[in-house]
Amino acid sequence: MTEITSPTSPAPRPGEGPSEGATFCGEVAIIGAPNAGKSTLVNALVGSKVAIVSAKVQTTRTRLIGIAIEGNAQLLLVDTPGIFRPRRRLDRAMVKAAWDGAQGADVICLIVDAKRGITEEVDSILTNLAQDQSGAPRFLVLNKVDITPKEKLLALTVKLHERVTFDETFMISAQHGDGVADVKKALARRMPESPWHYPEDQVADVTQRLMAAEITREQIYHQLHDELPYSATVETEKWEERRDGSAAIHQVIYVERESQKAIVLGAKGARIKQLGAAARTEMEANFGRRVHLFLFVKVKPDWADDRSVYKDIGLDWVE
């Protein structure tokens, strides 16, 4: 895809110039409305799956750091929940996590679904960005351009630049990888000189317990009807290392009502077996080892008001 660069030229490296053999490392806040493609872009930049993805909105609930390498630069990609008008405590915690992820970032990267354009959520984000005084470079990434008419893309780009000054603009298809390499190179050029924060082979800053819970929750989004995933959460209760190198993972799926429990279980337990089989396969591919997965379903009407749940998924408690 074609890169559109605004008149502002890329910022030089800090100081007079990088020293010989210098390394660079910095944080990139990936923000946007729900279902704009933030997690898909993070996965594409990292080169492996570190964030769960679903066609449903508000899939990402926690602040996750994906770690990508481009030359001598390490990019710490903060995949944040989508920014939307919050209604529940969990919603408020997710939106807070998204804006917190932008604080102190070396680059703020706004992802916009080009096909949907400037929605109410995007409008609110633009208003906040216009007031931002951090001075961090701002990238505009128009996603899903492969399914958006070209004339709409140009008009949308003009409208977005009228609202906020972006240092660089890109048109990509995160799902197909088109234009992602250009974004990655541009981000690397913006990173400050610094030692790398993580080992070269580490792709995410998240515990395996949390990643396992996220993988199972992803299957709930994929396999169950529209509303139930938003009423469920997954907790990894126990992780056992076995002598043969495999892991036994015990998880609880919490739902709010008995009727939802019946849906998750399915007729004669068929649905939860399908959920478990798909999640186990994904875990084995992700962790590179054999996994024994044990799933249980419990009704907990007030799980969204349980402080321990927020701690487990990496969200701050909000009033």
N, C-alpha and C positions, 0 to 999 in steps of 0.2 A: 504494500500500500504506500501511498505517497505521504511523506512527512511535510507538514505545513509548519514553518517556523516563523514566529512573530518577529518583529524588528529587533527585539531585545536579544543580543548575542549571548551565548553560553558564558557563564561566569568563569573567570580563571581560577586555577587552583589557589588555595590559601598561600600567602607569602609570595616570595619572588618566583617560585616554581618548585615542582616536586624534586626531592633529592633522588640520587641514583638508587634504584632498587626500592623506591617508595611503594607503599601499599595504601589503599584508600578504603574507607568503610564509613557508611552512614545509613540513616534511617529514612525510609520512604513511606509516607502515609498514603494508603490506597483508600480513598473515600468515594462515596457515591450513593445513589438511591438504591433501594432493594432491587436485586435481580439485574443490575447493570452489567454484571460480569466481572466483579472484583476478584472473587476467588478463582475464577477461570483464568484470569490474567496472572494472578500470583502463581498458580500452578504452572502456567506456560513459561513464566520468567524463571522459575526455579528449575524447571525441566523434569519435575516429578510431582506426584499428587501429595500436597501437604494440607490442603483445605478442601472440605467437602463441598459438593456442588449439587444443586437441584434446580429444576425449572420453577419451583415455587419461590416466592419472595421470602425474605427474612430467614434464609437458611443459616447464614452465619450468625452466631450468637456471641462469640467471644473474640477477644483481640488475639490474633495469632501472628507470629512472625515467621515468614518464609525466608529462607536464606539463599540468595542467588550470587553467582560469581561471574564477573565479566572482566577478563584480563586480570589486572592487579587490583580490581575493586570488588569488595564484598558489599552486596546490597541487602539491607535488612528490611524486608517488605512487610509492613504492618497491614494485614488484611483485617479490616474492621467490619462490624455489622453495618447493614444499610441504614442510611439516615432517613427517618420517616416521622410522621406525627405520632408520638407515643400515646398509648391509651392505658396500658397496664404498667405495673412496677417493672416487670421484665423488659417491656418496651423501653422504658426510661433508662434502665441500666444499659441496654444495648446501644441506644443513641449516645449516652454519655461515653461509653467505651469508644465509639466511633470518633467523637470529637477529641477525646483524650489522646487517641492514637495520632492525631494531627499535631499535638502540642510538642514542640521541640524537634520536629522532623526536619531533616535536611532538604527534603523535597516533598511537596504536597501534590499528589497525583489524583485529579478528579476524573472518574470514569463516568461517561454518559452513554446511555443506550441511545444510539443515533436514531433508531427506528421510532422510539417513543418520544424523543425530543425533550423539550423543557416541561417536565411535569411539575406538579405542586412541590414534590420533594426536591427536585433539582433547583427549582426557583428559590426555595428556602436555603439550600446549600450555597447557591451563588450569592445570596444576600450576606450570609455569614463570611464567605471568603472575601467579599468586597470590603468587609470591615476588618479583616485580618491584618495585623500590624507586625507579624513575626519576621517578615522579610525573606522567608524561605521561597525558593523558586517554585513556581506553580506550573504543572503540566496539565494540559487538557488532552484526554484520550477518548476519542469517539469510537465506541465499540459497536460491533454488529453492522459494520459498514457494508458487508457482503449482501445484506438483505435490505439495504436502504437506498432509495433512488439518489443519484449523484446530485441532482438539483436541490434536494432536501438537505444533503450534507453541507453544501456550500452556504445555504441560507442559515442553517443551524449554527455553523461555525461563526458566521458574522454576528448572530444574536448573542452567542455566548461570550465572544470577545468584547461586545458592547457592555456586558455586565461586569466582567472581571478581566484584568490584564493577566494573560497567561504567557509564560516565557517560551514555551514550546507546545505545539499541537500535533497530535498524531491521529491517524485514522487506521483502525485495526479490526481484525476479527480474532478475538482471543481464542475462540473455540477452534479455529482452523490454524492459528499461529501466524496469520498474515500480519506483517508490520510489527510483531512483538520484538524481533531482534533490534529494530530501530529504537524502540522504547528503551530496551535494556542498555544499549550503547549510550544513549543520551543520559540515562540515569547514572551510569558509571562515571560519565564526565563531570557530574555534579557532586560526586562524593568527596568529602574532605580527606586530606591525608591523615591516615590513622592506621594503627595495627588492626588486623582482622579481629573481630570479637568472638568468632566461632571457628572450630576446626573446618578444614576444607571440605570434608565429606559429610558435614551436618547440613541438613536441608530445612530444619524447622526447630524453633524454640518452643517445644511443647512436649509434655510428658507422654509416654506411650499409653498410660492409663486414660488420659484425656483424649488422645487420638483414637483409641479403641472405642470410647464412648461416642465420639463424633462419627466414626464409621458406622456404628449401629444406628445412630440417629439419622444418618444420610439414607439408610435403607428404609427407615420409617417414612421419610419424605417421598422416596421413590415408589413405595409399594402401597401406601395407605391413602385414603381419600383426602380431599383438600384441607379440611379443618382439623382433623385429628393430630397431625404432626405438631401443630402450634399448642396443643394441650398436653404434649408429652415431653419428657426429658429422660436422659439415660445417664446412669451412674455406674462406673466400674467399682464394684464393691470389694473385689478381691482379685489379686493377680498372683498366681502360683508358678514358680519356675520348676520344671520337672527335670529329672536326671537325663532324659534323652534329648534335652535342649529345647523341647516344646514348652509352650506356656498355656496354663489353664486360666481362662478369664471368666470371671463371674460378674454379670451385669444385671441391673434392675432397670426396667422401663417403668417409669412412673406416669400414670395417667390420672385424670381428674374424676372420672366417673366409672361405675361398673360396666355401663354399656360400652365404653371405650376399651375397657379391658377385654371384653368379649370380642371386639373387632380385632385387637392386636393378636389375640390367641387364635382366632379363626375356628372354623368347624373342625373339631377333634384335634385342635392344635396345629392345623396345617399352615396357617399364616405365620405363626411365630417360628415354625421350622424353616419356612422360606426366608424369613428375615435373618435368622441365624446362619443359614447356609451361605447366603450372599455376603453377610457381614464377615463371616469367618474367612471366606475366600479373599475378600479385600484386605483383611488384616494380615493374612499369610503373605500376600504380595507386598504389603507395606512394610511388614516387620522382617521379612525374609526368613521365616521359621514356621513350623507347624503350630497351629493354634487349636485348642479345645475351648469352644465357646458355650457358656451356659447362660441362658436368658430366663429371667423371671419377670412377671408383670405384677405390679402392685398399684392399688388405688390410693392416691394421696391428694385429696381435693385442694389442699392449700400448698402444693409443692412450689408454686410460683411466689409464695411469700415466706419461703424457708431460707434463712440466711446461709445455711450450709450448702444449699444448691448453688447459690451465686458464687461461693468460694470455690466449689468444685469445678465450675466452668469458667472461672477466671473473670467474673464480673464484680464490680463494686455494688454494694448494697445501697440503694437509693430510697429516699422517703417519698 
